[in-house]
Amino acid sequence: MKGFFSLPGERLFHVATLSALGFLLLFFVGIISSLATYTDWRQFFSILFSKEILFAIRLTLFTSTMATIISMVFAVPAAYAISKTNFRGKNIVDTILDLPIVISPIALGAALLVFFNTSLGRALEGNLMRFVFEVPGIVLAQFTIISALAVRLLKATFDSINPRYERVGRTLGYTKIKVFFKVTLPLARNGLIAASILTWARAVGEFGATVTVAGAMKMKTETLPIAIFLNLAQAEVERAIAVVFVLVAIAVIALVILRRFTSRRQTS
């Protein structure tokens, strides 16, 4: 009797899980493929290589790369501290660092604007560099969004490292700094690269905080997401779709590199 009910139940469960997978796959493929049906391919490449789109591509690649480098510089030691150090208020700090992941990017951008209206913010803009409605503001907005993601990904990487290896390094006479650079970072190499790729891809697609802090000025603060926004606002649908394809291509390339890298590391 048990076998009679278990076999159909297993088949039903199998069908249900595959159906959910198939629905999501068709949903996302359908969204992307619908762009191709609307695109005038005779004008696509002329739009793609226009001065505006090439500017948006260059600006996006530059700002997202800078934001990723800066975020990793801060995220690596911060994630290590949260993962390997016990201190009072650790849970509070961990929660605060998670806030940019769950708060709306537009809200974070508004918070940055308010900050630059304070005396400290005005002093920074007056003595360091201008951020509001300028390219450095794009980098700052992207950094604000992706730094928390980088910390979360890297913390998971450091958590997965067996502390026994670090203790062995200490018994060999290594200082904590030497253990970090000679033992921990090499073991975390896979996670470091994966986190860099994912945070960079997230920075490429950032819109909300960027448009709030840096504005949406054509050929000045026009990243790829802002280019989509501006062209849709002007009813230039074909140009907007061309930019969407660029973002999709960048995302696919980043994910392919990530998948190949992680699979190669797992088989080595």
C-alpha positions as CSV (number, residue, x, y, z in Angstrom):
1,M,0.0,0.0,0.0
2,K,2.9,2.4,0.8
3,G,4.6,1.7,-2.5
4,F,1.3,2.3,-4.3
5,F,1.0,5.9,-3.0
6,S,4.7,6.8,-2.9
7,L,5.4,6.2,-6.6
8,P,2.6,8.5,-8.0
9,G,3.5,11.0,-5.3
10,E,7.1,11.1,-6.4
11,R,6.1,11.5,-10.0
12,L,3.8,14.3,-9.2
13,F,6.5,16.1,-7.2
14,H,8.9,15.6,-10.1
15,V,6.4,17.0,-12.6
16,A,5.6,19.9,-10.3
17,T,9.3,21.0,-9.8
18,L,10.0,20.7,-13.5
19,S,6.9,22.6,-14.3
20,A,8.0,25.5,-12.1
21,L,11.4,25.4,-13.7
22,G,9.8,25.4,-17.2
23,F,7.5,28.3,-16.3
24,L,10.3,30.5,-15.1
25,L,12.5,29.6,-18.1
26,L,9.8,30.4,-20.6
27,F,8.9,33.6,-18.7
28,F,12.4,35.1,-18.9
29,V,13.2,33.8,-22.3
30,G,9.9,35.2,-23.6
31,I,10.7,38.6,-22.2
32,I,14.2,38.7,-23.8
33,S,13.0,37.2,-27.1
34,S,10.2,39.8,-27.4
35,L,12.8,42.4,-27.8
36,A,14.1,40.7,-30.9
37,T,10.6,40.8,-32.5
38,Y,10.4,44.5,-32.0
39,T,13.9,45.4,-33.2
40,D,14.6,46.7,-36.6
41,W,17.8,44.9,-37.4
42,R,18.7,47.1,-40.3
43,Q,19.0,50.0,-37.9
44,F,20.2,48.1,-34.9
45,F,24.0,48.2,-35.5
46,S,23.9,51.9,-36.7
47,I,22.2,52.7,-33.4
48,L,24.6,50.4,-31.4
49,F,27.6,52.2,-32.7
50,S,26.2,55.7,-32.5
51,K,28.2,58.3,-30.5
52,E,25.6,58.3,-27.6
53,I,25.5,54.6,-27.1
54,L,29.3,54.2,-27.3
55,F,29.7,57.0,-24.7
56,A,27.2,55.2,-22.4
57,I,29.1,51.9,-22.8
58,R,32.5,53.5,-22.1
59,L,31.1,55.4,-19.1
60,T,29.4,52.4,-17.6
61,L,32.4,50.1,-18.0
62,F,34.6,52.8,-16.4
63,T,32.4,53.7,-13.4
64,S,31.4,50.1,-12.7
65,T,35.0,48.9,-12.7
66,M,36.1,51.8,-10.4
67,A,33.2,51.2,-8.1
68,T,34.0,47.4,-7.9
69,I,37.7,48.1,-7.2
70,I,36.8,50.5,-4.4
71,S,34.1,48.2,-2.9
72,M,36.5,45.2,-2.9
73,V,39.2,47.3,-1.2
74,F,36.8,47.9,1.7
75,A,34.7,44.7,1.5
76,V,37.6,42.2,1.9
77,P,38.8,43.4,5.3
78,A,35.3,44.2,6.5
79,A,34.0,40.8,5.5
80,Y,37.0,39.2,7.2
81,A,36.4,41.1,10.4
82,I,32.8,40.1,10.5
83,S,33.6,36.5,9.7
84,K,36.6,35.9,11.9
85,T,36.2,38.4,14.8
86,N,33.9,38.4,17.7
87,F,33.0,41.8,19.2
88,R,30.2,43.5,21.0
89,G,27.4,44.7,18.7
90,K,28.5,42.3,15.8
91,N,24.9,41.5,14.9
92,I,24.0,45.2,14.8
93,V,26.9,45.9,12.5
94,D,26.0,42.9,10.3
95,T,22.5,44.2,10.0
96,I,23.5,47.7,9.2
97,L,25.8,46.4,6.4
98,D,22.8,44.5,5.0
99,L,20.6,47.6,4.7
100,P,21.8,48.7,1.2
101,I,20.7,45.3,-0.1
102,V,17.1,45.6,1.0
103,I,16.6,49.4,0.8
104,S,15.4,50.9,-2.5
105,P,18.4,52.3,-4.5
106,I,16.4,55.5,-5.0
107,A,16.1,55.9,-1.3
108,L,19.8,55.5,-0.9
109,G,20.4,58.0,-3.6
110,A,18.1,60.5,-1.8
111,A,20.1,59.9,1.4
112,L,23.3,60.7,-0.5
113,L,21.8,63.9,-1.8
114,V,20.7,64.9,1.7
115,F,24.2,64.2,2.9
116,F,25.8,66.5,0.4
117,N,23.5,69.3,1.6
118,T,25.0,69.0,5.1
119,S,28.1,71.1,6.1
120,L,30.3,68.0,5.9
121,G,29.0,67.1,2.4
122,R,29.4,70.6,1.1
123,A,33.0,70.6,2.5
124,L,33.8,67.4,0.7
125,E,32.5,68.7,-2.6
126,G,34.2,72.0,-2.1
127,N,37.6,70.6,-1.1
128,L,37.8,67.1,-2.6
129,M,35.6,66.7,-5.7
130,R,32.1,67.3,-6.9
131,F,29.8,64.3,-6.7
132,V,26.2,65.6,-7.4
133,F,25.4,65.6,-11.1
134,E,29.0,64.5,-11.9
135,V,30.7,61.3,-12.9
136,P,32.2,60.7,-9.4
137,G,28.6,60.7,-8.2
138,I,28.0,57.7,-10.4
139,V,30.9,55.8,-8.9
140,L,29.7,56.8,-5.4
141,A,26.2,55.6,-6.1
142,Q,27.3,52.3,-7.5
143,F,29.7,51.8,-4.6
144,T,26.9,52.5,-2.2
145,I,24.8,49.8,-3.8
146,I,27.4,47.0,-4.4
147,S,29.6,47.3,-1.3
148,A,27.0,45.6,0.9
149,L,26.6,42.8,-1.6
150,A,30.4,42.4,-1.8
151,V,30.6,42.1,2.0
152,R,27.9,39.5,2.1
153,L,29.4,37.4,-0.6
154,L,32.9,37.6,0.9
155,K,31.7,36.9,4.4
156,A,30.2,33.6,3.1
157,T,33.6,32.9,1.5
158,F,35.6,33.5,4.7
159,D,33.0,31.5,6.7
160,S,33.6,28.5,4.4
161,I,37.4,28.4,5.1
162,N,38.4,25.9,7.7
163,P,40.0,27.8,10.6
164,R,42.4,24.9,11.1
165,Y,44.5,26.1,8.1
166,E,44.9,29.5,9.7
167,R,45.8,27.9,13.1
168,V,48.5,25.9,11.3
169,G,49.9,29.1,9.9
170,R,50.0,30.6,13.3
171,T,51.9,27.5,14.7
172,L,54.5,28.0,11.9
173,G,55.2,31.4,13.3
174,Y,53.2,33.5,10.9
175,T,51.7,36.8,12.2
176,K,48.0,37.5,11.7
177,I,48.8,39.7,8.7
178,K,51.0,37.0,7.1
179,V,48.3,34.4,7.7
180,F,45.8,36.6,6.1
181,F,47.9,37.2,2.9
182,K,49.6,33.8,2.7
183,V,46.8,31.4,3.9
184,T,43.4,33.0,3.9
185,L,43.4,35.0,0.7
186,P,44.7,32.2,-1.4
187,L,42.0,29.9,0.0
188,A,39.4,32.6,-0.7
189,R,40.6,33.2,-4.3
190,N,37.6,31.5,-5.9
191,G,35.1,33.5,-3.8
192,L,37.0,36.8,-4.3
193,I,36.8,36.5,-8.1
194,A,33.2,35.4,-8.0
195,A,32.3,38.3,-5.7
196,S,34.1,40.7,-8.0
197,I,32.3,39.5,-11.1
198,L,28.8,39.6,-9.4
199,T,29.3,43.0,-7.9
200,W,30.7,44.4,-11.1
201,A,27.7,43.1,-13.0
202,R,25.4,44.6,-10.4
203,A,27.1,48.0,-10.8
204,V,26.7,47.9,-14.5
205,G,22.9,47.6,-14.1
206,E,22.6,50.2,-11.3
207,F,20.0,52.9,-12.1
208,G,18.0,54.2,-9.0
209,A,20.8,55.6,-6.9
210,T,22.8,56.8,-9.9
211,V,20.0,58.8,-11.5
212,T,19.2,60.4,-8.1
213,V,22.8,61.4,-7.3
214,A,24.3,62.0,-10.8
215,G,21.1,62.9,-12.7
216,A,20.2,61.8,-16.2
217,M,22.2,64.1,-18.5
218,K,22.9,62.9,-22.0
219,M,26.6,62.5,-22.9
220,K,27.6,63.5,-19.3
221,T,26.2,61.1,-16.7
222,E,24.6,58.7,-19.2
223,T,25.3,55.2,-18.2
224,L,23.6,52.3,-20.0
225,P,20.6,52.1,-17.7
226,I,20.2,55.9,-17.9
227,A,20.4,55.7,-21.7
228,I,17.5,53.3,-21.6
229,F,15.5,55.7,-19.4
230,L,16.3,58.7,-21.6
231,N,15.5,57.0,-24.9
232,L,12.2,55.6,-23.6
233,A,11.3,59.0,-22.2
234,Q,11.8,60.4,-25.8
235,A,9.9,57.5,-27.4
236,E,13.1,56.3,-29.0
237,V,12.2,52.7,-28.4
238,E,14.6,51.2,-31.0
239,R,17.5,53.0,-29.3
240,A,16.4,51.9,-25.9
241,I,16.1,48.2,-27.0
242,A,19.6,48.4,-28.5
243,V,21.0,49.4,-25.1
244,V,19.0,46.6,-23.4
245,F,20.7,44.1,-25.7
246,V,24.1,45.6,-24.6
247,L,23.2,45.1,-21.0
248,V,21.9,41.6,-21.6
249,A,25.2,40.7,-23.5
250,I,27.3,42.1,-20.7
251,A,25.3,40.1,-18.1
252,V,25.6,36.9,-20.2
253,I,29.3,37.3,-20.6
254,A,29.8,37.9,-16.9
255,L,27.7,34.9,-16.0
256,V,29.5,32.7,-18.5
257,I,32.9,33.7,-17.1
258,L,31.6,33.1,-13.6
259,R,30.3,29.6,-14.4
260,R,33.4,28.5,-16.3
261,F,35.7,29.8,-13.6
262,T,33.7,28.1,-10.7
263,S,33.4,24.8,-12.7
264,R,37.1,24.8,-13.5
265,R,38.0,25.4,-9.8
266,Q,35.6,22.6,-8.7
267,T,37.2,20.1,-11.1
268,S,40.8,21.1,-10.3
